Amino acid sequence: MLKKSSPIQTELEMGTLESLLPADHLLRKVEAAIDFRFIRDLTEGLYCPDNGRPPIPSEVLFKALFIGYLFGIRSERELMREIEVNHYRLTPVASRLERVAFNRFCILRL
């Protein structure tokens, strides 16, 4: 039986970042090869321990810049937009899959 399709999605789909990202993705390989925890040790003394608001972890900032280098995103503003916002453009710098990969790699919440 043919039904009219609804322009509004009413179904709920559940999934994880792990299930959306292919096992052979470049950022999975980078994550397996490099332990980024050393960055926290190198930069820990640069942060004030008891004053101000909590900072973005230094390894997350480094990973974001690393993504920009790997994927040719030249502007830091554009890089943050690609990582944080799932926006749609006619000529995207990164595909939707890459945005999922960026979020997973930087350990950011969707």
Long-range contacts (C-beta under 8 A, 24 or more apart in sequence): 17-100, 17-103, 17-104, 17-110, 18-104, 20-97, 20-100, 21-97, 21-100, 21-101, 21-104, 25-101, 26-70, 26-101, 27-67, 27-70, 27-101, 27-102, 27-104, 27-105, 28-101, 30-66, 30-70, 30-105, 31-105, 36-62, 36-63, 60-106, 60-107, 60-108, 63-105, 63-106, 64-102, 64-106, 67-102, 67-105, 67-106, 71-98, 83-108, 84-108, 86-110
